[in-house]
Every structure is written in structure tokens, then in C-alpha cells.
Amino acid sequence: MANTCPTSLSSHRLTRRHLLAAGLTAGLAAFATPGLAQASPFDPERTGRIGPYGDPDFHPVKFKLPAPTARKALGTTALHLIDRSRPDPSMPSGQRELMISLWYPAGVAGAAPFAKYMPPRTAVEVDGTWTGEYGLALPSGSFDFANTETHSRVDVPMQRLRHPVVLFSPGYRYSRFVNTAQVEDLASRGYVVVTMDHSHETPVEFPGGRFLPGASTEEPAGPEEIRKAVETRTADARFVLDQLERLAGGQNVDAEGKDLPAGLAEGLELRKVGMFGFALGGYTAANTMLEDERVLAGLDLDGTLQDDRLKGPLGEVAEKGLDRPFLLFGSAETQRTDPGKEYYDKSWASFWEAQRGEKLNLTLGGTKQRAFTDYQFVFSQLFHEIYGEDPIITSVMKALVGGAKPARSVLAQREYVAAFFDQTLRRRPSLLLRGDSSKFPEVRFAR
């Protein structure tokens, strides 16, 4: 498709506000329309400029992750796993290979370095999804994910207690790292959180720099592709649980045999396992529970439970429900419970009727779907760094993640996610889960 950017966007006479309004908003429109080609007005090859508005001092933006709410020091380690029961000729091993990260309460952290937000090649790939031809109108390299620091130190010993384990599956084509704020907070409260990349769909970087970019973002996925992805993700999650059991039994499951953090095996309480996910990861969490009774509780962050939200078909879990606790947590825009609204989702209604275990359905006011990822504060920090306090940033943020204040949105999600797993895995009843709370008026019980 021909470029739809007005040629005047390259004019140096435009003000910052005009550039932001025309360029970034045009990028938003293109990004929101699958398959629509849209060249960035800040592409140096097209405009001859360096950085936004020709600023030669422009530099990639590092981000500050919200501090975890609990006081436990944090550790993280990445593991390379090989599933020898599933062939994959494209991999060097000939079998399916995965990368996972474990985030956990640390013992003595010492002087170990803080983990970077993403490994280098993954950071380039994720930046490109937002700044490339099909992304936002921002210069390539705007997102400095590779040099942004988390609050977790690399490979430090685990706190010598047994901790409930929670698996996390990301959104479709999303990296396992873009929900780190939620993951670190759960770890700070005494959980081991295991995040998974799903090779060939999500971008994944293996030891030594070997990189798989994941599925193309140029065209939306059809129902058959989504069904296949859920089946593959479910098999990944069950395999990861198998490997965690081997790890807890004293085996080193890393493909390279790397030295594992002290106390890791002893710290896994695999009689208390939960799972959550964002978007397709939420569908994956529910489907994994349907197929594997080891997962005792699950949580879906704004993900449909069918292969196409409008056309279906319903996922098996939406038709059958579960006999264990499950929480549906929807954004305000995509809340799926009102038949009169555009985003009504038959799969949530079907699941609600079929669900036999404990069930909850919450709505987070003022949000869009991506507010359930780190992008809610990443976008805010990036736009303010590049564009200052231009008031149009408010409308841009609303278009991307909704109008909720990022700090409040992050806190509300953290509190309700933690309350759910505390109640279901630790048997610690929570007042937050009994009804609407004055502490979080932006969260309401949808059913």
C-alpha cells in the first residue's frame, strides 16, 4: 500500500506539536490497522534528519520500572530448555527449544549486577515492532530495552524457603519480558514466577546470541493460527512444569548445564502452582489448566477464550469451564461482559456459565488492553522524554493504553493479582476479592 503520510511531515518548519500530532497519530492509525503500511516521518532515509525533529542529540530512552511493593530482594536466572519429545528440524538440536526466566525472592544478593530488561537482540526486535514500517512514527532505536535495568540481580541465591510457583505466558507475538513489572512484584511477595517465550511465535534469544524473531506482525493471525498457537503454548507450559519437577528433584535442566543459583531446587513449592497470562497468554493459562491438574489457579489478563473474538469458535475451556479458581480481568475498552458493547465476547459468557470452580470477573477502568503490560509506563516515559510536556501526549496515551494513570493502573493490577494468588495458593483470604473497594475505585466487579 502506498505511503499515506502527508509530504509536509518532512518540513522543518513544522512545530513539535504539529509533528507529534501528524506523525505520531498517523503512526498510531497505521499500527492499529493490521496490514497497513506506514512509513515513519522520522525515518532518516526518508527525511534526512537524525532523530525526532532533526535533533542530533537524540538518544535511546532507558526506562525506570516501578519498584516492587514488597521488601524482598529479587533474583532472576534464565534457562535454556530442550523438549526431546517434540521434533523441530529448524533447531540445532532437532527438538523444540525454549527460553524461560525464573524470578524469585533472593537470599544475600551481594554485588551481583541487576538484570537488563531484555537481551540485546530481543531488544532490537521489540523496538522494531514499534518504530518500524508497521509501528509508531518514532525513530528506530527509541526504546533502550537492552540497557534498562530491572530490580532483580542475576543468578543470586534464592531465599531458603519454599515458594509457590506461578507460570506466565505473554501475549501473542509478545516477548516474555514485557510484563516484568507484574512479575517482579509477585516475586517480591514470595513467589517464584516462571516466564516463557514460545519459540517461532514470540521473539526469543538463546545463549550465544542465537535469535528467532518470532511470527510476522504484518498480518493478523487467523483462527487456525491462533488455535495452533494455544496448543503449542499449552504443550510448552506442561513441559516447563515437567522440567521444574526435575529441577526440584536435583537435576540441572539447562541445556548448557549452566551453574544454577544456590537454593533454586529447594525453593520450588510445586504443590502450589498457579498460572496467568496476558491476552493470548490468558487463553493459554485457562487451556493449560484444562489439560493439567497441577495448575491449581489461573488468571486471564484481558484475553479472549476463543480462536477469533468475533467469529469463534469457542475454545474448549470456554465451553467446559474449570473445577479450580479462575479470574477474568478485563480492561475498560475490551470488557467482554456486555452484549450491547462492541467488545462483547461470547467466550467469557460461556466460560462464566460453565465454570465450576471459584470465579471472578474484574474490570480495570480507564484502560485498553495493552495497559496490562509494561507498555503503560514505557510509553509514558518515552513520550515525555522525547516530547516534553506537550498536552497531546494525553490523547496519544489514550489511543495506546487508555487514560488511566500508569502508576495507579500498575498498583491496582499488582494488588489484585497478588490477592488472587494469595487466596488460592496460600489460603490467605483477601477483602479485595469480596467486592468493590474504596481503595481501588477504578476496579469493579463486572459480574
C-alpha positions as CSV (number, residue, x, y, z in Angstrom):
1,M,0.0,0.0,0.0
2,A,1.3,3.4,-0.8
3,N,2.6,5.6,2.0
4,T,-0.2,7.7,3.4
5,C,1.9,10.3,5.3
6,P,1.5,13.8,4.1
7,T,4.7,15.0,2.4
8,S,4.6,18.1,4.6
9,L,5.6,16.0,7.5
10,S,9.2,16.3,6.4
11,S,9.2,20.1,6.5
12,H,11.5,21.6,9.2
13,R,9.0,24.4,9.6
14,L,6.5,22.2,11.4
15,T,6.4,22.7,15.2
16,R,7.0,19.9,17.6
17,R,3.2,19.8,18.4
18,H,2.4,19.5,14.7
19,L,4.9,16.8,14.2
20,L,3.6,14.9,17.2
21,A,0.0,15.3,16.2
22,A,0.5,14.4,12.5
23,G,3.4,12.0,12.7
24,L,2.7,10.0,15.9
25,T,-1.0,10.0,15.3
26,A,-0.5,8.7,11.8
27,G,1.7,6.0,13.1
28,L,-0.9,5.1,15.7
29,A,-3.6,4.8,13.0
30,A,-1.3,2.6,10.9
31,F,-0.3,0.4,13.9
32,A,-3.9,-0.1,14.8
33,T,-4.8,-1.2,11.3
34,P,-3.3,-4.7,10.6
35,G,-1.5,-4.9,7.3
36,L,-1.5,-1.1,6.7
37,A,2.0,0.1,5.6
38,Q,3.0,3.4,7.2
39,A,6.5,4.8,6.9
40,S,7.7,6.8,9.9
41,P,8.1,10.5,9.2
42,F,11.2,10.3,11.3
43,D,12.9,7.7,9.1
44,P,16.4,9.2,8.4
45,E,16.4,7.7,4.9
46,R,13.2,9.5,4.1
47,T,13.7,12.8,5.8
48,G,17.4,13.2,6.0
49,R,17.1,14.0,9.8
50,I,18.7,12.5,12.8
51,G,16.3,11.5,15.5
52,P,13.0,13.3,16.0
53,Y,12.8,16.8,14.6
54,G,16.4,16.5,13.4
55,D,17.8,16.5,16.9
56,P,21.4,15.3,16.7
57,D,21.5,14.9,20.5
58,F,18.7,12.3,20.4
59,H,19.5,9.2,22.4
60,P,17.5,6.0,23.0
61,V,15.4,6.1,26.2
62,K,16.0,3.9,29.1
63,F,13.1,3.2,31.4
64,K,12.5,3.1,35.1
65,L,10.5,0.1,36.2
66,P,8.1,0.7,39.1
67,A,9.7,-0.6,42.3
68,P,8.2,-3.8,43.7
69,T,5.8,-3.3,46.6
70,A,7.2,-5.9,49.0
71,R,10.7,-5.7,50.5
72,K,12.2,-9.0,49.5
73,A,15.4,-8.7,47.4
74,L,15.0,-10.3,44.0
75,G,17.0,-12.6,41.8
76,T,16.5,-13.9,38.3
77,T,18.0,-16.6,36.1
78,A,17.4,-17.7,32.5
79,L,17.3,-21.3,31.4
80,H,17.6,-22.9,28.0
81,L,15.3,-26.0,27.8
82,I,15.1,-28.7,25.1
83,D,11.9,-30.8,24.8
84,R,13.2,-34.1,23.3
85,S,9.6,-35.3,22.8
86,R,8.8,-32.7,20.2
87,P,10.7,-32.6,16.9
88,D,11.8,-29.3,15.4
89,P,14.1,-29.6,12.5
90,S,14.8,-25.8,12.5
91,M,16.6,-26.0,15.8
92,P,20.2,-27.1,16.1
93,S,19.1,-29.9,18.5
94,G,16.4,-31.1,16.1
95,Q,13.9,-30.8,19.0
96,R,11.8,-27.9,20.4
97,E,13.8,-25.4,22.3
98,L,12.6,-22.8,24.8
99,M,13.9,-20.0,26.9
100,I,12.4,-19.3,30.3
101,S,13.3,-16.9,33.2
102,L,12.7,-17.6,36.9
103,W,12.2,-14.5,39.1
104,Y,12.4,-15.3,42.8
105,P,13.0,-13.9,46.3
106,A,16.7,-13.7,46.8
107,G,18.8,-14.5,49.8
108,V,22.0,-12.5,50.1
109,A,22.1,-10.5,46.8
110,G,25.6,-9.2,47.2
111,A,27.2,-7.2,44.4
112,A,25.7,-9.2,41.5
113,P,24.6,-7.0,38.6
114,F,21.0,-6.1,38.1
115,A,19.5,-8.0,35.1
116,K,18.8,-5.9,32.0
117,Y,15.2,-5.7,30.8
118,M,15.9,-7.6,27.6
119,P,18.9,-9.3,26.0
120,P,20.4,-7.2,23.1
121,R,18.9,-8.9,20.0
122,T,15.4,-9.2,21.5
123,A,15.6,-5.5,22.5
124,V,16.3,-4.6,18.9
125,E,13.4,-6.8,17.6
126,V,10.9,-5.4,20.1
127,D,11.9,-1.8,19.4
128,G,11.4,-2.5,15.7
129,T,7.8,-3.6,16.2
130,W,7.0,-0.1,17.5
131,T,9.3,2.0,15.3
132,G,9.4,0.1,12.0
133,E,7.3,0.4,8.9
134,Y,4.2,-1.0,10.7
135,G,4.8,0.7,14.0
136,L,4.5,4.1,15.6
137,A,6.1,7.2,14.0
138,L,9.2,7.1,16.1
139,P,12.9,6.9,15.2
140,S,14.4,3.4,15.2
141,G,16.2,2.7,18.4
142,S,13.9,4.8,20.6
143,F,13.4,2.1,23.1
144,D,16.6,1.2,25.0
145,F,15.3,-2.0,26.5
146,A,18.8,-3.6,26.4
147,N,20.2,-1.1,28.9
148,T,17.2,-0.6,31.1
149,E,17.7,-2.3,34.5
150,T,15.3,-4.4,36.4
151,H,15.2,-4.7,40.2
152,S,16.4,-8.3,40.1
153,R,20.1,-9.4,40.4
154,V,21.4,-12.1,38.0
155,D,21.9,-15.7,39.4
156,V,22.0,-14.8,43.0
157,P,21.0,-17.4,45.6
158,M,17.3,-18.0,46.3
159,Q,15.9,-17.2,49.7
160,R,16.0,-20.5,51.6
161,L,12.2,-21.0,51.9
162,R,9.8,-22.9,49.8
163,H,7.8,-20.6,47.5
164,P,4.6,-21.1,45.4
165,V,5.3,-21.2,41.7
166,V,3.4,-19.1,39.1
167,L,3.8,-19.6,35.4
168,F,3.4,-16.6,33.0
169,S,2.6,-16.7,29.3
170,P,2.8,-13.4,27.2
171,G,0.5,-12.0,24.6
172,Y,0.6,-13.2,21.0
173,R,3.9,-12.4,19.5
174,Y,4.9,-10.5,22.7
175,S,8.2,-11.1,24.5
176,R,8.1,-12.8,27.9
177,F,9.8,-9.6,29.3
178,V,7.1,-7.0,28.7
179,N,5.2,-7.9,31.9
180,T,8.3,-7.6,34.1
181,A,6.7,-5.1,36.5
182,Q,3.9,-7.6,37.4
183,V,6.3,-10.5,37.6
184,E,8.9,-8.7,39.8
185,D,6.1,-7.6,42.2
186,L,4.8,-11.2,42.6
187,A,8.4,-12.4,43.3
188,S,8.9,-9.7,45.9
189,R,5.8,-11.1,47.7
190,G,7.4,-14.6,47.9
191,Y,6.5,-16.3,44.7
192,V,8.7,-17.9,42.1
193,V,7.4,-16.6,38.7
194,V,8.4,-18.5,35.6
195,T,8.1,-16.5,32.3
196,M,8.1,-18.4,29.0
197,D,8.9,-17.4,25.4
198,H,7.1,-19.5,22.8
199,S,9.7,-20.2,20.1
200,H,8.7,-19.3,16.4
201,E,5.9,-17.1,17.7
202,T,7.4,-14.8,20.3
203,P,10.9,-13.3,19.8
204,V,13.4,-15.4,21.7
205,E,17.2,-15.1,22.2
206,F,19.2,-18.2,23.1
207,P,22.7,-18.4,24.8
208,G,25.4,-17.3,22.5
209,G,23.2,-14.8,20.7
210,R,21.2,-17.2,18.5
211,F,18.0,-15.4,17.8
212,L,14.5,-16.3,16.5
213,P,12.4,-13.2,15.6
214,G,9.0,-14.8,16.0
215,A,5.9,-14.6,13.8
216,S,5.4,-11.7,11.4
217,T,3.4,-8.7,12.7
218,E,2.4,-7.6,9.3
219,E,-0.9,-9.5,9.1
220,P,-3.3,-10.5,11.8
221,A,-3.5,-14.2,12.8
222,G,-6.5,-16.2,11.7
223,P,-8.4,-18.6,13.9
224,E,-6.5,-21.7,12.7
225,E,-3.2,-20.0,13.6
226,I,-4.5,-18.9,17.0
227,R,-5.7,-22.4,17.8
228,K,-2.3,-23.9,16.8
229,A,-0.5,-21.3,18.9
230,V,-2.6,-22.1,22.0
231,E,-2.0,-25.8,21.6
232,T,1.8,-25.2,21.2
233,R,1.8,-22.8,24.2
234,T,-0.1,-25.3,26.3
235,A,2.4,-28.0,25.5
236,D,5.2,-25.6,26.4
237,A,3.7,-24.8,29.8
238,R,3.2,-28.5,30.6
239,F,6.8,-29.2,29.5
240,V,8.1,-26.4,31.7
241,L,6.2,-27.9,34.7
242,D,7.9,-31.2,34.0
243,Q,11.3,-29.5,33.9
244,L,10.6,-27.7,37.2
245,E,9.8,-31.0,38.8
246,R,13.1,-32.4,37.6
247,L,14.9,-29.2,38.8
248,A,13.2,-29.6,42.2
249,G,14.5,-33.2,42.2
250,G,18.1,-32.0,42.0
251,Q,18.7,-32.3,38.2
252,N,20.2,-29.5,36.1
253,V,17.7,-29.0,33.3
254,D,19.6,-26.2,31.5
255,A,20.7,-27.3,28.0
256,E,24.2,-25.9,28.5
257,G,24.5,-27.2,32.1
258,K,25.0,-23.6,33.5
259,D,25.6,-23.2,37.2
260,L,22.2,-22.7,38.8
261,P,21.6,-20.3,41.7
262,A,22.0,-21.8,45.1
263,G,18.8,-22.8,46.7
264,L,16.8,-22.9,43.5
265,A,15.8,-26.5,43.6
266,E,14.9,-26.4,47.3
267,G,12.8,-23.2,46.9
268,L,10.2,-24.6,44.5
269,E,6.9,-25.5,46.1
270,L,5.4,-27.4,43.3
271,R,2.3,-28.4,45.3
272,K,1.2,-24.8,44.9
273,V,1.3,-23.9,41.2
274,G,-0.7,-21.1,39.5
275,M,-0.6,-19.6,36.1
276,F,-1.5,-16.3,34.5
277,G,-1.1,-14.6,31.1
278,F,-1.8,-11.5,29.1
279,A,-4.2,-11.7,26.1
280,L,-3.4,-15.0,24.3
281,G,-1.4,-15.9,27.4
282,G,-4.6,-15.7,29.4
283,Y,-6.3,-18.1,27.0
284,T,-3.1,-20.3,27.4
285,A,-3.4,-20.2,31.2
286,A,-7.0,-21.4,31.0
287,N,-6.3,-24.1,28.4
288,T,-3.3,-25.4,30.4
289,M,-5.5,-25.7,33.5
290,L,-8.0,-27.7,31.4
291,E,-5.3,-30.2,30.4
292,D,-3.1,-30.2,33.5
293,E,-4.4,-30.6,37.1
294,R,-1.1,-29.5,38.5
295,V,-2.1,-25.8,37.9
296,L,-4.4,-25.0,40.8
297,A,-5.4,-21.4,40.0
298,G,-5.4,-19.2,36.9
299,L,-5.8,-15.7,35.8
300,D,-6.6,-14.1,32.4
301,L,-5.4,-10.5,31.7
302,D,-7.9,-9.4,29.0
303,G,-7.6,-12.3,26.7
304,T,-10.5,-13.9,24.7
305,L,-11.1,-17.6,25.2
306,Q,-11.9,-18.4,21.6
307,D,-9.9,-18.5,18.4
308,D,-11.4,-15.3,17.0
309,R,-13.2,-12.9,19.2
310,L,-15.9,-12.1,16.6
311,K,-16.1,-15.3,14.6
312,G,-15.1,-18.0,17.1
313,P,-15.0,-20.9,17.5
314,L,-15.1,-21.1,21.3
315,G,-12.2,-22.6,23.0
316,E,-12.8,-25.9,24.7
317,V,-12.1,-24.3,28.1
318,A,-14.8,-21.7,27.4
319,E,-17.3,-24.5,26.8
320,K,-16.3,-26.8,29.6
321,G,-15.1,-24.4,32.3
322,L,-12.7,-25.5,35.1
323,D,-13.1,-27.0,38.6
324,R,-10.4,-24.8,40.1
325,P,-10.3,-21.0,40.7
326,F,-10.0,-18.6,37.7
327,L,-10.1,-14.8,37.5
328,L,-11.0,-12.9,34.3
329,F,-9.5,-9.4,34.5
330,G,-10.6,-7.1,31.7
331,S,-9.8,-3.6,30.5
332,A,-12.5,-1.0,30.3
333,E,-12.4,-0.9,26.5
334,T,-12.4,-4.6,26.0
335,Q,-14.5,-5.6,28.9
336,R,-16.3,-8.6,27.4
337,T,-19.5,-9.0,29.5
338,D,-22.0,-6.5,28.0
339,P,-23.9,-7.9,25.0
340,G,-24.6,-4.4,23.8
341,K,-21.0,-3.4,23.5
342,E,-18.6,-3.7,20.6
343,Y,-16.2,-5.9,22.5
344,Y,-18.7,-8.3,23.9
345,D,-17.1,-11.8,24.0
346,K,-19.2,-14.9,23.9
347,S,-16.3,-16.9,25.3
348,W,-16.2,-15.1,28.6
349,A,-20.0,-15.5,29.0
350,S,-19.8,-19.2,28.1
351,F,-16.9,-19.8,30.5
352,W,-18.7,-17.9,33.3
353,E,-21.7,-20.2,32.9
354,A,-19.6,-23.4,32.7
355,Q,-17.1,-22.6,35.4
356,R,-17.4,-24.9,38.4
357,G,-14.6,-23.6,40.5
358,E,-14.3,-20.2,42.2
359,K,-14.8,-17.4,39.6
360,L,-14.2,-13.7,39.5
361,N,-14.6,-11.1,36.7
362,L,-13.0,-7.7,37.3
363,T,-12.8,-4.6,35.1
364,L,-10.0,-2.0,35.3
365,G,-11.4,1.4,34.5
366,G,-9.8,3.8,32.0
367,T,-7.7,1.2,30.3
368,K,-7.2,-0.5,27.0
369,Q,-5.7,-4.0,26.6
370,R,-2.0,-3.0,26.5
371,A,-2.4,-1.4,29.9
372,F,-1.9,-5.0,31.2
373,T,1.7,-4.8,30.1
374,D,4.7,-2.7,30.9
375,Y,3.9,-0.5,27.9
376,Q,1.6,1.6,30.0
377,F,4.6,3.2,31.8
378,V,7.1,2.6,29.0
379,F,5.1,4.8,26.5
380,S,4.5,7.5,29.1
381,Q,8.2,7.8,29.9
382,L,9.2,7.6,26.3
383,F,6.8,10.3,25.1
384,H,7.7,12.7,27.9
385,E,11.4,12.2,27.3
386,I,11.1,12.9,23.6
387,Y,8.3,15.5,23.5
388,G,8.4,17.1,27.0
389,E,5.1,18.0,28.5
390,D,3.2,18.5,25.2
391,P,-0.5,18.1,26.2
392,I,-1.2,16.0,23.1
393,I,0.6,13.1,24.8
394,T,-2.5,12.6,26.8
395,S,-4.5,11.7,23.7
396,V,-1.7,9.6,22.3
397,M,-1.6,7.6,25.6
398,K,-5.4,7.1,25.5
399,A,-5.1,5.7,22.0
400,L,-2.5,3.2,23.1
401,V,-3.2,2.1,26.6
402,G,-6.2,4.2,27.8
403,G,-6.5,7.2,30.1
404,A,-5.7,5.6,33.5
405,K,-2.6,7.0,35.3
406,P,0.1,4.4,34.8
407,A,1.1,4.3,38.5
408,R,-2.4,3.6,39.6
409,S,-3.0,1.1,36.9
410,V,0.2,-0.8,37.8
411,L,-0.6,-0.7,41.5
412,A,-4.2,-1.9,41.1
413,Q,-3.1,-4.8,38.9
414,R,-0.4,-5.8,41.3
415,E,-2.7,-5.8,44.3
416,Y,-5.5,-7.8,42.7
417,V,-3.2,-10.4,41.0
418,A,-1.3,-10.9,44.3
419,A,-4.6,-11.1,46.3
420,F,-5.9,-13.8,44.0
421,F,-2.9,-16.0,44.2
422,D,-2.5,-15.4,47.9
423,Q,-6.1,-16.6,48.4
424,T,-6.0,-19.5,46.1
425,L,-2.4,-20.9,46.6
426,R,-1.7,-19.7,50.1
427,R,-5.2,-19.8,51.6
428,R,-5.0,-16.2,52.7
429,P,-8.5,-14.7,52.2
430,S,-8.5,-11.2,50.8
431,L,-11.0,-8.4,51.3
432,L,-10.2,-7.1,47.8
433,L,-11.8,-10.1,46.3
434,R,-15.1,-9.8,48.1
435,G,-16.5,-6.7,46.3
436,D,-15.8,-3.2,45.1
437,S,-13.2,-1.5,47.2
438,S,-12.8,2.2,48.2
439,K,-9.0,1.7,47.9
440,F,-9.3,0.9,44.2
441,P,-12.4,2.6,42.8
442,E,-11.1,2.1,39.3
443,V,-11.6,-1.7,39.7
444,R,-15.1,-3.0,39.7
445,F,-16.7,-6.5,39.8
446,A,-18.3,-7.0,36.4
447,R,-20.5,-9.9,37.4
